[in-house]
């Protein structure tokens, strides 16, 4: 009965480990998609970011790929009840757990640098809008995609001198890029249809970009911490399964040894009993002789 309960316990831990490894496969795919999405977001505004902001996203992607391969050890080890493979699985999970905690800490620590970094990058680069294609493309992208204009407002473009003949939106003796236009109206000028901008984006780009990068870094940190919690549970079950498998194998070997000893002892006893049998010779009784 005790052995039966032990086998049931091993099966429960084994199937629980299989369930957790299946969750690892799903979460690995999710964390890879999150990492690639955040990396793509960072890449779109890469001109305004420091290079170290890409490190947490890359680390999360690498962690997801490693977890996919590590899950194979857990599945195969649980199915074959291999103590070695389950222990390797637990050790790999422990290493990945440390990497995930490092990624989460890095993502959260970078959030404190976002405000000053973006303020400096946007403020220092806006005067070169008409001189650098990279600056122009970067500002046009964030203004059109994030529905914003300038750093704090469209008035920031009043300090930017535009070359003669540059197309843009003329307002209050300054030229605003076309990417700041929020609403247009088509007018007929002679035989030509001309689009006129009737409304500009009211908000500046600094708070929009800040919110985007801040939330993305928080999502990376939260995702890494969530996966770390699941991995911690997987590590506990992995070591528990390895210990249970080791005990079960020892118990099986002990029972096999006892059975072998019983068989050998019974055979030995049978041989000894056979050797003690002495044949009895019947001698007839003739009575007592007289002297």
N, C-alpha and C positions, 0 to 999 in steps of 0.2 A: 504493500500500500504506500509506504514511504517513497519507494522508487517510482511508483506511478505518479505521485504528486511532483516529484523532481522532474520527470519527463514532461509533465504538463507545464511546469514553470519554465523549462528550457524552450519549449515550443512557443509559449507566450512571448518570451523575450525575443526569440528568433523572428517571429512574425511582426513584432513591434519594430524591430530593427529594419526589417524589409519595408515596412510602412514608412519609417523615417527616411530611409534611403530613397524611396520613391518621392517623398516630399523634397528631398535634396535635389533630385533631378529637375523637378518642377521649379523650385526656387532658384536653382542655378540658371535655368533659362530666363527666369524673370529678372534676376540680378544682372545678367548679361545684357538684356534688353534695356534695363534702366541705365546701366553704365554707358552703353552705346548712345542712348538718347541724350543723356547729360553731356557726353563728350561732343555730340553733334551740336547741342545748344552752345556749349563753350566755344566750339570751332566757329560758329556763326559770328560770335562777338570776340573772337580771339585777339583782335587788334587792341581791345581795351582791357585785356586780362594779362596777368603775369603767367609765365610758363608753369609755375608750380601749381596752378589751379587745375591743370590737366592730370596731375599725378593721382589724386583719389579716384577719378573716373577710370583711368587706366588700370589702377590696382583692383578696382571692383570687377572690371571685365576679366582680368587675369584670374581673380579668385573664382569667378563663376565657371571659367573653363577648367580650372583645376578640380573644382567640386564635381564636375561631370565625370571626370576620370576616377576620382576617389570613390564615387558612389559604386563603381563596379566592384571594388574590393569588398565593400559592405554587402552587396547582394550575393556575390559568389561565396564569400566567407560565411554568411548566414545560411545559405542553402547547403553548403558542404559541411557546415559545422566545423570550420577550420579555425582553430585558435590563433594560428599565426596570421592569417589574412584578416581576421577581425581585429587583432591587435594593431596590425599595420593600418587598417582603416581608422582606428581610433587615434593613432599617432598622427596620421595625415590630417585628420579633422582638428586635432589640437594645434597643428602648425597653421592651418588655414584660419582657425579661430583667432590666433594672434594677429595674422595679417588683416583680418576683418576689423578687429579692434583698432589696429593702426590706421586703417582707412577711415573709420568713423571719427577717430580723434583728429586726423588731418583735415577731414571735411568740415568738422565743427570749428576747428581752430582757424581755418581760412575765412570763416564767415565774419570774423572781427576785422579783417583787412579789406573787405569789399568796398565799404563806403569811401575811405580815403583813396583807395586805388582808382576807383571809377571817377571820382571827382577830379583827380589829377589827370587821368588819361583823357577824359572828355574835354576838360577845360584847356589843356595844353595842346590838344590836337585840332580843335575846331578852327583856329586861325589858318591852318594849312589845308583847308577843305579844297580850295581851288588850285593848290599847288601839288598835291599828292593824290594820285589815283586811288591809293590804298585807303587814305583817310576819307576820300569822297565816297568810295564804295561802302565803307564801314558805316558812315553816317547815314547814307541813303538807305542802307539795309535796316538799321534799327529804327529810323524814323518812319519808314513805310510799314514795317512789320509790327512795331510796338505802338504805332499811332501816337507819335510824340514829335516834338520839334525843338531843336536846340538842346542845351544842357539843362537849364532851369525853365526856359520858355523860348518862344520864337524871337524874343527881343535880343537874345544872344547873337543872332546873325547880324545885328546892327554894328557890331565891332569887327565884322569880317568884311574886308574889302573885296569886292567882286570885280574881275577883269571886264573890260568893255566887250560887249557882244555876247555875254553869257546869258543864256536863257534861264529864267527863274520867275519868281512871283514878286512883283514890285509892290511894296507896301511901306508907307511912312518913310520914304527916302532910303529904303534899304532893300536888298535882294535876298529873298528867302528861297532855298532850294525847292524844286518841284516835289520832292519826296515829303515835304511838310503839308501838302495839300490834303485836306480831309474831305472836301466836297467840290465837285466841278459842275460847270454849267456850259452847255454847248450853245454858242452864238453864231449866227450867220453873218459873216463879213464879206459882202459882195457875193461871190460864188463859192466862197470857202467856208467850211464849218470849223470854228475855232473854239477850243475848250478853255474856259476861263475858271480860275480857282475862286470859289466864293467863300470858302471857310478853311482856316488853318487848324492844325492840331493845337489844342490849348495847353496841354501838359508837356513838361520838359522830359527829356530822355533819361536823365540821371535816376530819378526814382523808379522808372520802369525797368531799366537795366539792373538796377540794384535789387529790386524785388525778384527778378528772374534768376539772377545768379545766387541770391541768398536762399531762395526756395530750392533751387537745384542742389546746392551744397547740403541743405538740410535733408533733402530726400536721399542723397547718397549716404549721409550719416545714419539716418533712420533705417534704411534698407540694410546697411552693413550690421547694425546692432540687432535687427530682427533675425537675420540669418545666423548671427553669432549665438543668439539664444537657442535657436533650433539645433545648431551644431553642438552646443553644450549638452542638450538632452541626448543627442545622438552619441556623444562621447560616453556619457554615463551608461547608456544601454549597451554600447559596444563592449566596454570593459566588463559589465555584468554578464553579458552573453559569453565572453571569453572565459570568465571565471566559472560560469555554470557548465560550459562545455568541458573544461578541464576537470571539474569535479565529476561530471557524468562519465567521462572516459576513465578516470581513476576508479570509479565505482564499478564500471563494467569489467575492467581488468581484475579488480579484487574478486568480483563474483565469479569470473571465469577461472581465476586461480583456485577459489574454494571448490568449484565444481570439479576441476582437475584433481585436486587433492582428495576429494571424496571418492572419486573413481579409482585413484591409485590405492587409497587406503582400503577400499572394499576388495580390490583385486588381491592386495597383499594379505588381507585377512582370510580371504578364501583359500589362498595358497597355504597359509599356516594351518588352517583348519583341516585341510586335506592331508598335510604331513602328520598331524597328531592321530589320525585314525590307524589303530594297530589291529591287524587281523587276529581274531580269537580262535584258538584251536580247542575243539571240544575233546575232552579226555573222559572216557566212561569211568564210573566209580564202581570198584569191585568189593567194597567193604573193607573192614579192618581185619588184618591177619592176626591169628592167635600166636602167642609166643610158644 
